[in-house]
């Protein structure tokens, strides 16, 4: 098992670095664990990457649209 796994979004934004013990290291220059990770990358090279897909925005259903319009109409009549 790799010592670290880089966790990214589909858009390549790094969310965190996960250590082999499951701890999550924030990408923060002031964090000692992050500095150790950077030193390890310099010494050993890149670590595996896990991509977390960006959420897919669903189109609203006809029911959702009708409920939204009903709410607007109700607010205008009140």
Beta strands, then each sheet from edge to edge (+ up, - down):
strand 1: 4-9
strand 2: 14-19
strand 3: 24-25
strand 4: 48-52
sheet 1: 3+ 2- 1+ 4+
end
